[in-house]
Amino acid sequence: MTTISVAPDERVVLMVGTHKAAFLFTSDPARKKWQMHGPYLTGDSSTFHMAYDPREDAVFAAVNRFVWGPEVQRTYDLGNRWSASRNEPRFTAGGGDTVKRVWHIEPGRSWEPGVLYAGVEPAALFKSEDNRETWHELKTLTAHPSRPQWQPGAGGPVPP
């Protein structure tokens, strides 16, 4: 996974997630020289997606730990300090589904402070309206009649 964004101060941030770590690269708008930051989130995890949030000058990462499961990480200082959500995206108890991976993390629109979206496997979409403190499932996607036939793609579930 690779994503590129432009920060409010016009620095360019390139985010790279791998099966063993996450990296951030920064440059000025000319993009002639790059500075590497990382590796971050190393060890027992894969970073499936990263997103820059200009509303907070923060980077979010969809991290899947082999032992502890999926989580959404955030850094405000280009990776020097990361913090996980207090509560990760999870299905309602007793529903039968378990979040296996967080595939995608997406900040809300500029006028929606604290809103984040997380796409997960099995196919579902979660929303946080309090900057990752709590997550709730957007059940219209989960309840879609064709969901049982959806097959995972390279990087996340996609409908056939």
N, C-alpha and C positions, 0 to 999 in steps of 0.2 A: 504494500500500500504506500502510495506517495501522494501528498497533497501540498499545494503551494498557496500561500495567502500573503496579502500585503497589510501590514500593521498600520495603525493610525499615524505613526511617526514615519511612515513610508519605507520602513525596513521590510525586506522580503523574508518570509519564513517558509522554509521547505521542511515538511514533516515526513519522516520515513519510519514506517513500522515494519518489523521483521518478526520471524518466529522466535527470536532470542533477545530482541532489544528494540528500543525506540531511539531515534536520532532526530535532532533539530539542526538545521543549517540556516544561517542568517547571512544576509547581504544587503548592500544599499540598492537603490533602484536600478543602478547600472548593471548589477549582477556579474561583475567581472571577478570579484574576490568573494569567497564564501568562508564562513567560520563554522566549524562543526561543534555541536554541543552533544554530549552523550558518550557512550551509550547509557540509556536510562531504562528503567523497568526491566532489568536483566534477571536472569535466573530461570524460574519455573513458569515463564509467561510468554505469550505471543501478543504482539500489538497489532490488531487487525485494522484499526482505523484511527486517525487523529484529525482533529479539527481546531482551527484557530477561531477564537471568539473575540472580535474587535470590541464588543460591548464591555468586556472586562480586561482586555489585553491578557487573555488566558489561552492555554492550549489544553484541550481535552483529549483523552485517549481511551479507546475501547480495548481493554486488556483482558485476556483470558488466561487465568492461572491454572496450571495443570492440577494442582492440589486444591486450591481454595475456590476455584470457579471464576466466573466472569465478573468484571467490575469496571467502573468508569473512574479514571484517574484525572486529576487536574493539576496544572502548575501555573503559577503567576510569574515565575522568574526564569523562563526558558529552561526548565528542567532541573534546576538546582534542588528544589523541594517539590515532591509530588504528594498528593493526598487522595485517598479513595473516598468514595461516597460513604456516608454512614449506613445507608440502606441502598442496596443494589437493585436493579430491575428484577423483580420476581413475580411469578404468577400467583394468583390467589391460592391459598392452601386448599387442598381437596379437589382442585380442578383437574388434576392428572398431568398437567404439563410442567416441565422444569426448564428454566432458562439454561441452555447448554453453552451458548456463546453470545457475546455482544459483537455484532458485525459492524455496526456503524453508529457514530455519535454525531449529532448535528445541533448546533446552537439555534435557538429560535430567531425570529425576526428582530430587527433593531429596536422596535417599540415593545418588545416582550422581555423585559429584564428577568433573568433567572430561569427562563424556559430553555429546556434541552430535550432532544428526542434521542431515543436509543432503539435501533433496529436489532432484533435478536433472532436466534435460532432456538426452538422452532419458530417459524414465521409469525412475528408479532411486533408491535410497535408500542413503546413505552414513552411517557412524557413526564418530565419533572417541571414543576412550576416554582420550585424553591431552591434552584441551583444544586440539584442532586441530593438534597436531604431526603426527599421521598419521591417515589415513582409510582405512576398508575398506568395500567394497561389500557390502550385504546382498543376497546373490544370490537369495534366494527370490522377491523382487519382480522382479528382472531376468529370472529364468528362468520367470516365469508364462507359460503357454501363450497367453494372450490379449494379451500385451504388444504384438505387432506391430500390432494393431488399435486401440490406444489413440490418441486424438487430443488434441492440446494444447488446454487451455481458456484462459480469460482469467486468467493468473496462474500457470499451471503445467499439466502434463499431468494429465489425468483419464481414467479408463476410460469407454468409451461407455455 
